[in-house]
Amino acid sequence: MKLRRLFAVALFLAACWAGPAFAKPGVEDAPLKDWAVGILAADWRDSEGAPIDAFENARRDLARGFADVGFNPDNISHMSLRPRELGGFSLRSEEVFSAFGELAAKAPAGCLFYFTSHGVPEGMVLGTEGLISPRKLNGLISQWCGQRPTVVVVSACFSGVFVPELAAPNRLVMTAARPDRSSFGCGAGMIYPVFDQCVLDSLPGADDFVHLSNMTRRCVAMEERQQRLWPPSEPQSDLGADVEDLLVFLDFERSAP
């Protein structure tokens, strides 16, 4: 049992002596099945412009991974900007973002948006459309989910640049790297980017979003040491004060064996 759960039990027992029992704050108002999950593979090329599969593999298997821990598959949308002739959807970012907004409107409890792509210090690559800046992404997420509990994951080089703009009291923000560091695993022959691989590896053992964030950071550090990748990417996170208790107690679910 995790330390925070032991602490919660202690609070519960103390409250039993003094008055009403301690309740998990807000969990019943935001069950996982009523969350919207939007996943975008926003590029499909390596640094030389050749097609790669890492981002496609990640968006597909992340959708499956989040469904496996309790999110409703009907509320999960995973899309790609990869051209149809290369096995993708031939969508424009405007179409994806419109779909994410419609999805969020149907799932009232909260939002999870996950973006995997290349990145530069100014923002994240949107295929051949250029870049999306931290300010633009913040505006979109605010439009889609408003003040509801929101988790935003940006898996890209230099993605820490998104943290100051995306950070908010109602959000957990996770990024694959510091604002001045590359992330790894986006080249030819890679199955997943390293950060996405670590999210996938951590999901089955994570209890909640905060635990997932911590496990993923440890996994990335270990993988980079083992593969001798340097300098370390140092994934970043920011947990808003308004959702700290909610996201600790909003447990992931496990299917019966």
WOWOZI-V732860 format. One line per field, one symbol per residue. ss: DSSP state (A for helix, B for strand, O for the rest). phi: phi as a letter, one per 40 degrees, with the letter a starting at -180 (. if undefined). A space follows every 50 residues. Layout:
# WOWOZI-V732860
ss->???
phi->???
This chain:
# WOWOZI-V732860
ss->OOAAAAAAAAAAAAAAAAOOOOOOOOAAAOOAAABBBBBBBOOOBOOOOO BOOAAAAAAAAAAAAAAAOOOOAAABBBBBOOOAAAOOOOOOAAAAAAAA AAAAAAOOOBBBBBBBOOBBOOBBBOAAAOBBOAAAAAAAAAAAAOOOBB BBBBBOOOAAAAAAAAOOOOBBBBBOOOOOOOOOOOOOOOOOOAAAAAAA AAAOOOOOAAAAAAAAAAAAAAAAAAOOOOOOOOOBBBBOOOOAAAAAAO OOOOOOO
phi->.ccccccccccccccccbicccbccgcccacdcbccbbbbccaabcccgc cbbdccdcccccdcccccbhccdcbbbbbacccccbgbbfcccccccccc ccccccbccibbbbbbacabdcibcbfcchbbcdccccccccccbfccda bbbbbadgcdcccdccdadcbbbbbcaccbbcbbgbbcgccaddccdccc ccdcbccacccdccccccccdccccccfcacccfdbaabcccbdcdcccc ccbbccc
